[in-house]
Amino acid sequence: MTEFSEVKFVATSTGDHMIMTEIWLKDGRELGKFIAEKIGRLEGVQRVCPAVIMEKLKDSCG
């Protein structure tokens, strides 16, 4: 994931979602294409569960 310029943040986590990313794209269509053509083809990827942030309430990092 770190090699894609669209990916702004990557972290590993516990629980159901082993890798969390922040990806900046123009719209939902681009997101679907990115998931299908890039993330979905990565070795080891079994499932992708996208969630779109509707509103950022606080950002005290960076």
N, CA, C and O of each residue as an XYZ file, in Angstrom:
248
protein
N       0.806     -1.195      0.000
C       0.000      0.000      0.000
C       0.856      1.269      0.000
O       0.458      2.290     -0.560
N       1.997      1.201      0.612
C       2.818      2.406      0.737
C       3.351      2.923     -0.592
O       3.746      4.085     -0.683
N       3.371      2.087     -1.618
C       3.926      2.522     -2.907
C       2.957      3.357     -3.740
O       3.374      3.968     -4.725
N       1.681      3.401     -3.374
C       0.690      4.145     -4.152
C       0.636      5.604     -3.698
O       0.479      5.872     -2.507
N       0.763      6.537     -4.621
C       0.748      7.963     -4.267
C      -0.602      8.399     -3.702
O      -0.664      9.368     -2.945
N      -1.671      7.710     -4.050
C      -3.008      8.050     -3.552
C      -3.170      7.726     -2.067
O      -4.030      8.293     -1.393
N      -2.345      6.817     -1.566
C      -2.428      6.395     -0.163
C      -1.636      7.376      0.692
O      -0.429      7.540      0.509
N      -2.327      8.030      1.631
C      -1.709      9.056      2.471
C      -1.333      8.542      3.854
O      -0.507      9.156      4.528
N      -1.922      7.421      4.296
C      -1.699      6.888      5.637
C      -1.895      5.384      5.594
O      -2.842      4.900      4.973
N      -1.006      4.634      6.251
C      -1.134      3.174      6.352
C      -0.734      2.765      7.763
O       0.287      3.220      8.278
N      -1.536      1.905      8.388
C      -1.209      1.384      9.715
C      -1.744     -0.034      9.840
O      -2.757     -0.383      9.233
N      -1.059     -0.842     10.628
C      -1.584     -2.165     10.949
C      -2.394     -2.041     12.233
O      -2.143     -1.155     13.050
N      -3.361     -2.926     12.407
C      -4.227     -2.852     13.576
C      -4.649     -4.248     14.014
O      -4.409     -5.234     13.317
N      -5.273     -4.312     15.168
C      -5.840     -5.561     15.651
C      -7.304     -5.618     15.242
O      -7.863     -4.622     14.782
N      -7.917     -6.763     15.408
C      -9.335     -6.883     15.106
C      -9.595     -7.289     13.673
O      -8.725     -7.845     13.003
N     -10.796     -7.009     13.211
C     -11.238     -7.439     11.887
C     -10.499     -6.749     10.746
O     -10.340     -7.328      9.672
N     -10.054     -5.531     10.967
C      -9.392     -4.762      9.916
C      -7.903     -4.709     10.210
O      -7.455     -3.917     11.039
N      -7.139     -5.547      9.534
C      -5.714     -5.691      9.842
C      -4.867     -4.536      9.326
O      -3.818     -4.238      9.896
N      -5.303     -3.890      8.267
C      -4.585     -2.739      7.719
C      -5.585     -1.607      7.509
O      -6.629     -1.795      6.884
N      -5.258     -0.438      8.033
C      -6.096      0.746      7.865
C      -5.346      1.717      6.967
O      -4.147      1.933      7.148
N      -6.042      2.303      6.004
C      -5.407      3.263      5.104
C      -6.281      4.496      4.938
O      -7.494      4.450      5.144
N      -5.656      5.580      4.568
C      -6.363      6.786      4.138
C      -5.954      7.006      2.693
O      -4.771      7.147      2.380
N      -6.947      7.033      1.819
C      -6.693      7.148      0.384
C      -7.444      8.363     -0.141
O      -8.642      8.508      0.104
N      -6.757      9.226     -0.852
C      -7.377     10.423     -1.417
C      -7.639     10.217     -2.898
O      -6.716     10.021     -3.689
N      -8.918     10.266     -3.260
C      -9.323     10.138     -4.657
C     -10.428     11.145     -4.951
O     -10.995     11.741     -4.035
N     -10.725     11.331     -6.219
C     -11.688     12.339     -6.668
C     -13.123     12.006     -6.260
O     -13.858     12.882     -5.803
N     -13.522     10.738     -6.424
C     -14.910     10.374     -6.156
C     -15.045      8.867     -5.934
O     -14.058      8.133     -5.967
N     -16.266      8.426     -5.711
C     -16.537      7.016     -5.463
C     -16.175      6.112     -6.623
O     -15.759      4.971     -6.419
N     -16.328      6.605     -7.815
C     -15.967      5.815     -8.999
C     -14.463      5.525     -9.006
O     -14.043      4.395     -9.255
N     -13.662      6.552     -8.731
C     -12.212      6.354     -8.662
C     -11.837      5.407     -7.523
O     -10.916      4.603     -7.660
N     -12.549      5.503     -6.404
C     -12.288      4.602     -5.281
C     -12.557      3.154     -5.678
O     -11.745      2.272     -5.397
N     -13.684      2.907     -6.324
C     -14.004      1.558     -6.780
C     -12.961      1.010     -7.733
O     -12.571     -0.154     -7.640
N     -12.514      1.847     -8.644
C     -11.490      1.437     -9.609
C     -10.164      1.150     -8.906
O      -9.487      0.171     -9.220
N      -9.803      2.001     -7.961
C      -8.560      1.815     -7.213
C      -8.594      0.503     -6.424
O      -7.615     -0.244     -6.410
N      -9.707      0.232     -5.780
C      -9.854     -1.009     -5.011
C      -9.756     -2.217     -5.932
O      -9.033     -3.168     -5.631
N     -10.469     -2.190     -7.040
C     -10.492     -3.337     -7.956
C      -9.159     -3.555     -8.658
O      -8.691     -4.688     -8.767
N      -8.550     -2.482     -9.132
C      -7.362     -2.613     -9.974
C      -6.039     -2.613     -9.213
O      -5.037     -3.121     -9.716
N      -6.027     -2.055     -8.025
C      -4.764     -1.978     -7.286
C      -4.808     -2.785     -5.990
O      -4.032     -3.727     -5.827
N      -5.691     -2.435     -5.079
C      -5.719     -3.127     -3.788
C      -6.124     -4.584     -3.950
O      -5.490     -5.472     -3.380
N      -7.159     -4.834     -4.711
C      -7.657     -6.197     -4.886
C      -6.677     -7.150     -5.526
O      -6.821     -8.365     -5.394
N      -5.691     -6.627     -6.212
C      -4.693     -7.468     -6.887
C      -3.421     -7.679     -6.065
O      -2.520     -8.402     -6.491
N      -3.346     -7.058     -4.904
C      -2.165     -7.227     -4.060
C      -2.136     -8.630     -3.461
O      -3.172     -9.174     -3.077
N      -0.956     -9.198     -3.388
C      -0.799    -10.531     -2.811
C      -1.258    -10.529     -1.355
O      -0.870     -9.656     -0.579
N      -2.076    -11.499     -0.991
C      -2.540    -11.651      0.382
C      -3.853    -10.963      0.689
O      -4.449    -11.230      1.733
N      -4.325    -10.085     -0.185
C      -5.592     -9.395      0.062
C      -6.737    -10.375     -0.172
O      -6.896    -10.913     -1.267
N      -7.532    -10.597      0.874
C      -8.669    -11.507      0.785
C      -9.994    -10.762      0.750
O     -10.972    -11.230      0.168
N     -10.009     -9.585      1.388
C     -11.256     -8.828      1.479
C     -10.923     -7.354      1.666
O      -9.948     -7.015      2.337
N     -11.717     -6.493      1.083
C     -11.570     -5.048      1.244
C     -12.888     -4.517      1.787
O     -13.951     -4.799      1.235
N     -12.817     -3.747      2.868
C     -14.015     -3.183      3.505
C     -13.888     -1.661      3.541
O     -13.475     -1.103      4.558
N     -14.236     -0.985      2.454
C     -14.070      0.470      2.423
C     -15.085      1.188      3.307
O     -16.227      0.752      3.449
N     -14.649      2.285      3.891
C     -15.518      3.176      4.658
C     -15.137      4.600      4.269
O     -13.959      4.956      4.284
N     -16.114      5.398      3.928
C     -15.870      6.778      3.504
C     -16.136      7.709      4.679
O     -17.202      7.651      5.292
N     -15.171      8.567      4.993
C     -15.346      9.549      6.061
C     -16.216     10.679      5.528
O     -15.887     11.314      4.526
N     -17.316     10.917      6.202
C     -18.256     11.947      5.766
C     -17.889     13.332      6.308
O     -18.082     14.342      5.632
N     -17.356     13.366      7.538
C     -17.011     14.644      8.151
C     -15.881     14.422      9.156
O     -15.975     13.544     10.014
N     -14.830     15.205      9.053
C     -13.737     15.135     10.019
C     -14.063     16.094     11.154
O     -14.247     17.291     10.931
N     -14.135     15.563     12.378
C     -14.513     16.372     13.524
C     -13.315     16.932     14.286
O     -13.411     17.980     14.924
N     -12.189     16.228     14.214
C     -10.976     16.711     14.870
C      -9.773     16.091     14.189
O      -9.793     14.913     13.830
N      -8.727     16.879     14.012
C      -7.471     16.392     13.463
C      -6.353     17.166     14.145
O      -6.021     18.283     13.746
N      -5.778     16.563     15.174
C      -4.720     17.255     15.907
C      -3.336     16.735     15.554
O      -2.346     17.120     16.177
N      -3.266     15.865     14.561
C      -1.977     15.320     14.124
C      -1.470     16.109     12.926
O      -2.221     16.415     12.000
N      -0.183     16.433     12.964
C       0.466     17.070     11.816
C      -0.140     18.361     11.467
O       0.301     19.015     10.521
